[in-house]
Amino acid sequence: MEKVLSLLKTKKFWVEFIIMTVGMIVTACAVYYFLVPSKLIIGTISGLSIVISGICEQFFGFPLNVSTVILVINAILLILAYILIDKEFGIKTVYTALILGPMIGVLEKWFPYENFIDTTAEIPSIMGDLWLDLCCFVLLLSLAQAVLFKINASTGGLDILAKIVNKYLHFDIGTSVSVAGWCICCTAFMINPAKLVIIGLIGTWINGLVVDYFTAGLNMRKRVCIVSKDYERIRQFIINDLQRGCTLYEVIGGYTNERSIELLSLLTKDEFSQLMTFVNKNNINAFITAGNVSEVYGLWQKDKKKLRKHVDER
């Protein structure tokens, strides 16, 4: 209990709580307004829920709210997340997955999509075109997924399956989303014509690509290599001002045969901009190359305060 109370007092908890809530509001709006009206099935648990709801209505004669089906499926998948992935991911996903159904329920009751579309159209659509609905849904969902993956959470449902595939088969997270999604898309043949199913398969594939794009953008860092006689000044700036680590290598120039020191560091884009400003402002003669790195694991992501404490102790 004390551990829970101490966690509630941290800034990190409340920031991530707000991010998860906003991300799920975006997800709920994307599903309810861009999938439910046209019954467009994208490879998501929400899409599978639409299929199950449609089957209940068409073959058994009783309506079943999509929000209810989402809640039940997510509850089952949450158990898998807790067992097969990790406790942090599972606990965060409990919150995001369980609020998706109720959020869609609120939209169904207070802001029904029927108020915004022509219900007499052959295929009801918010944007008036299935492809535009598809693009809007994919962009909103992919952005929400990428942001939640960044804080080791998810939108629930398919993301849980994708995380399991990613962890045990080592596929890219976007590829994992696509593989799991295609299997779900195929269930749409039970309630939709082939045209809608094909659109859903294409949308699922695009969703995987866009998730990878957004994820890479959020995780992107600069790998900076610097060769300079003033490397010590640069090293001090990186450690003391930017509060980042760096590595020094002894190198030999292929043209001059001179021995020099190369400094290597991983920085954010803002930190790289600060470094370049420092170098130019102090007229430091340096040869600098920089490239993008999309994934960083390990101690780099630790809190800067720990590095600051380590430097002060030295």
HELIX and SHEET records of a PDB file:
HELIX    1   1 GLU A    2  LEU A    8  1                                   7    
HELIX    2   2 LYS A   11  PHE A   34  1                                  24    
HELIX    3   3 ILE A   45  PHE A   59  1                                  15    
HELIX    4   4 VAL A   66  LEU A   84  1                                  19    
HELIX    5   5 LYS A   87  TRP A  110  1                                  24    
HELIX    6   6 TYR A  113  ASN A  115  5                                   3    
HELIX    7   7 LEU A  130  LYS A  150  1                                  21    
HELIX    8   8 LEU A  158  LEU A  169  1                                  12    
HELIX    9   9 ILE A  173  CYS A  185  1                                  13    
HELIX   10  10 CYS A  186  MET A  190  5                                   5    
HELIX   11  11 ALA A  194  ASN A  219  1                                  26    
HELIX   12  12 TYR A  231  GLN A  236  1                                   6    
HELIX   13  13 PHE A  237  ASP A  241  3                                   5    
HELIX   14  14 LYS A  269  LYS A  281  1                                  13    
HELIX   15  15 LEU A  299  GLN A  301  5                                   3    
HELIX   16  16 LYS A  304  GLU A  313  1                                  10    
SHEET    1   A 4 THR A 247  ILE A 252  0                                        
SHEET    2   A 4 ARG A 259  LEU A 267 -1                                        
SHEET    3   A 4 ARG A 221  SER A 228 -1                                        
SHEET    4   A 4 ALA A 286  VAL A 293 -1                                        
END                                                                             
